[in-house]
Amino acid sequence: MAAVQLNGIYKRYGDTQVVHGVDLDIEDGEFVVLVGPSGCGKTTLMRMIAGLEDISGGDLTIGGTRANALPPQQRNISMVFQSYALYPHLSVYDNIAFGPRIRKEREDGFKPRIEAAAKMLNLSNYLDRLPRALSGGQRQRVAMGRAVVREPSLFLFDEPLSNLDAKLRVQMRTEIKALHQRLRNTVVYVTHDQIEAMTMADRIVVMNSGRIEQIGRPLDLYDKPGNLFVASFLGSPSMNFVAGSVMNDARGTALVLDDGVRIALPEGRAQAGARVTLGIRPEHVEANAGEVPFSVEVIEPTGAETHLYGKIGGQSWCVTTRARPGIEPGQRMTLGLPLAHLHLFDTESGKRLD
């Protein structure tokens, strides 16, 4: 196993810089997920860790050794890609054995490792099959088995579930997490799917435009996002936002929207006159309560929950309720916004107001 340190890492293509001075310490045995929208630099950062991209500046350390100039084969890593990258003419066993054979290992030395990996990944009955006879999830498990057999100190996963259907994604998320719990190797996992990040990570690294926005444990980021970008990126449906001006009067502190709607705020969180963006997660909004007017435009039943969509202050909002609200599109209702669940951000900078 290996700890990984990135100190001031940046990447430049000609005059264009795509990763900007990233600092990140990954502990030995930790499962860290790099998450962010497409083009945020997360895959480029992983490829630099893997040695597949040159590092333009900064220092990369893997297991206490500076790795900037080390070729990929000397970094003791295994990488699982979005595409399965299996050899179609080779059996499952031969696909998994390909690496050890290239490294000229003895068959009696690596065969027990293949059998153990196959048992762990529920592939024992498929070792003689060709990839075309496997499902998508089974093919991804073969790719994982190939990585496991190498016995690396560091696993790198680059959006490995993107090609799977929804049900298989859920299953494979569980299997990858269980694999990590058994092996306790260090894992760096790249995804644009914030649900994968929330369910799998020990810590999440949220990236945007080649920079780290926030690092923390999943529920810490969910409950206390550091800025508007993190607040809007984590959560499905995403957090509701509305901007207004802070006012203090005899009724207390409130956010007054441009259309005159008043929303009560906790005392001391923002200064009077400040331009503030309020955020609240859909599941924390209380339907048919409070005084905030809301006109329902779309109703989306999902089974366990119902999502009600409409607008407040000109901004699209979602209200999530586990009750069956018995309401139709076009009807009006009121919403309660509990003070304990309000998030406040400076509208100009986007930073959280504590």
Buried (B, 14 or more C-beta within 10 A) or exposed (E): BBBBBBEEBBBBEEEEBBBBBBEBEBEBBBBBBBBBEEEBBBBBBBBBBBBBBEBBEBEBBBBEEEBBEBEBEEBBBBBBBBBBEBEEEBBBBBBBBBBBEEEEBEEEEBBEBBBBBBEBBEBEEBBEBBBEEBEBBBBBBBBBBBBBBBEBBBBBBBBBBBBBEEEBBBBBBEBBBEBBEEBEBBBBBBBBBBBBBBBBBBBBBBBBBBBBBBBBEBEBBBEBBBBBBBBBBBBEBBBBBBBBBBBBEEEEBBBBBEEEBBBBBEEEBBEEEBEBBBBBBBBBBBBBEBEBEBEBBEBEEEEEBBBBBBEBBEBBBBBBBEEEBEBEEEBEBEBBBEEEBBBBBBBEEBEBBE
